[in-house]
Amino acid sequence: LAEAGVTDVAVPRVYEALTTRRVLVSEWIDGRKLSECSTEEVRELVAIGQECFLVQLLQTGFFHSDPHPGNLMRPHDQSRARLVLIDFGL
C-alpha cells in the first residue's frame, strides 16, 4: 500500500518461516477494533479507509476480502499508522 501512496495504513507483518498451510503467524499490533471505537473515532478514519480500499481494488489488484469493523483497528501507537488491516482471510 505504501508503494501506491497510501499513508496512515499498516498491515501486520507475516512471519513466513513460522506460517504453515493451516496457521498464519503475523505481527501483534496493540489497538482497538473499529467495532469497539466511538462514532467520532470511526469518522476520523473513514477517508483513510476509503482511499485504502479504492487503491486496493482499482490499482494494486490485491485486496482485503473481509473489511468489516472487527478486521479494522485503530492502533494505540499511531506513529506508524492510524488504521490497521487485520485478517486478510484470502
N, C-alpha and C positions, 0 to 999 in steps of 0.2 A: 504493500500500500504506500509506503514511503516513496518508492520509486515512481509512483503515479501522482505524487504531490499531495497525498492525503496526510495531513498532520493531526496531531492530538488523538490518534488511534493506535492502540497496541494489540498485538496478538501474542498470547503466551508462546514462548519458545518450546518446540517439541524436542525431547531427548530421544533421538532415533536409536541410539545404542541400547536404550532400555525399553524401547517400544517393540511390541510383537504384533502379530496379526490380530490378537484379541485384546491387547492392552495398550492404550495410548498414555504415555507419560509426558507431561508438559510442566512448564514453569508454573509456580504458585504465585498468584498476584492477590494481595490483600485488597479488598474493596467491598462494595455493596452492589448486589444485583439491582438493575433498574426497577424491578418489581418491588423492591424494598425502599426505594427512594421517594422523596416527596415530589409532588407535581412540579414544583419550581425547579428542583434539581434535574428532572427529566426534560423540562422545557429548555434548560441551558444546553442540553446535549443533542437536541433534535437536529439542528443544522449540521453538526459534525457527523451524526449518524446518517443523515440523508446523503451528504456528499460521499461518505464512505461506501454506502451500498450502491449508489449510482455508478461510482467508479468501478466497483467490483463487477457489476452487471454489464456496463457498456464499454469499459476499456480493458480491464485485465482478463475477464472471462473466468476468473477463479473467484468463487463467492461463497459466503456463509449461507448454508441452505436452511437454517432454522433460526432466524433472527427474532426471537421473542424476548420480552423483558427479563426472563430468567437467564438468558445467554448473553446479555449485555451488562457490563459492570462499570460502575464509577469507581476508579481506584482511589485508595486512601492517599497515596503519594501521586500527585498529579504533575510531578516534574517531568515524567516520561510521556504521559498521555492523559487525556481527560475521559476517554472511553476505551474499554477493553472488550474485545470479542472473544467469547469462550465457546467451547463445544461445537466445533465446526460440523460434526456429525456425518459428513460425507468423505 
